Amino acid sequence: MSEDEELEALRRRRLMELQQQMLQEQQRAEAQRRLELQKQALMRRILTPKARQRLANLKMVRPEFASQLELQLIQIAQQGRISIPITDDQLKEILSRLQRPRREIRIRRV
């Protein structure tokens, strides 16, 4: 019976480990959700509705770029480097400045 008891103890220990992992994952997901809600609330304060729509469209096409842009907008707004709320035209200007460094390479055949 000692083997059965050892096996049962191992099962209980493994079950506890799995429960702890699930709890940690739930806590991480909840923290991520709260952070996202805070970011959305800040975006509502920082951007006009048209600018928010443009950012949402951008997020569908380039999610990583849009997330970085959101963080940059929050930073510059908190530092007071730009007037709030940011209009759609201002957001277009910011986007054009961020995408300007690209060079177009043309190959001509002679």
N, C-alpha and C positions, 0 to 999 in steps of 0.2 A: 503493500500500500504506500510505501514511502515514495515510490516512483510516481504514483498517481497524485500524491500530494505535491510533489515537486513540479509535475506537469501543470497542475491547477494553479500553483503559485506563479509559474512562468506565464500562464495565460492571463492571470489577474494583472501581473506587472505589465505585460504587453498592452492589455486593454487600457490601463491607466496612462501609459505612454501615448497611446493613440488619442485618448480623450484630451490629454494636455496639448498635443499637437493641434487638435481641432480647435480647442479654446484659443490657442495662440493665433491660429489662422483667422478665426472670427474677430479677434481683437485687432489684428492688422487690417482686416477688411473694413472694420468699423472706423478705425483711425483714417484710412484712406478715403472713406466715404465722407467723413467730417471735413477733411482737408479739401476735398472736391467741392463740397457745399460752401465752404468759406471762400474758395476761389471764385465760384460762380456769383456769390453775393458781391464780392469786390468788383467783378467784371460788370455787374449791373450798375454799380455806382460809377465806374470809370468810363464805360462806353455807352453811347447812345444806342437805341434799339437797332438802327440800320447797321451800325458798326458791329454790334453783337451778332447780327445775322451774317455779316461778311465773315466774321471770325468763325462762326459755326460752319459756314460753307468751306472755309479753309481747313477746318478741323477734319472734315470728311475726306478731303483730298490728301492733306499732309498733316496727320495727327501729331507727329513729333514736333514739327516746325510750329504748329499752332500752340502747343503746350509751352514751348520755349518763349514764344511771342507773348503769351498770357503772363508768364512770370516777368518778362521784361517790362510789360506795360504796368504791372503792379508795382514794380520797383521804381520806375520813373514817375509814376503818379504819387507814390509815397514820398519820394524825394522832392516833389514839387517842381519837377523839370518840365512838366507839360500841364496845360490847363485841362480841367476836368469839367464836363465829360468830353471824351475824345469823340469827335464826329467821324462819320464815314469817310469824308475827304481827308481828314488828318490820318486816319488808319491807312488809307490808300497810300498817302505820302510815306508813312513809316514802312509799309510793305515794299514800296518801290526802292526806298533807301536800303533796305535789307537785301533785296535781290539784285541790286545794281552791280556788284563786283563781278558777276559772270561775264565771261568774254565769249563771243561767238567766233568759232573757228570756221573759216571758209576755205575750201580747197578748189582752186581753179585749174582746169586742165588747159594746157597750151597746145 
